């Protein structure tokens, strides 16, 4: 018996926000953070279904600046590892 299940494209598999390179955009799918950390981020627009763009990295690589709903937010890797995303294929504009 052969099962031929179609796998979703790798770009649609959930990943972490920390995986985005500058210029790439994604949709937030889930925040798995403690409430004390998640609530302020949600107030800034980081909620499931919102589009986020990685704008630029600090010279040392951390934090990374993300654009959400027109606001730019700098987040450290230790936080973005707990935010699941669905990557969008088209790359967006970047800022220098």
PyMOL commands that set and color helices and strands:
alter all, ss='L'
color gray80, all
select helices_A, chain A and resi 10-12+17-19+35-43+77-80
alter helices_A, ss='H'
color red, helices_A
select strands_A, chain A and resi 15-16+25-31+51-57+64-68+71-75+83-87
alter strands_A, ss='S'
color yellow, strands_A
deselect
rebuild
show_as cartoon
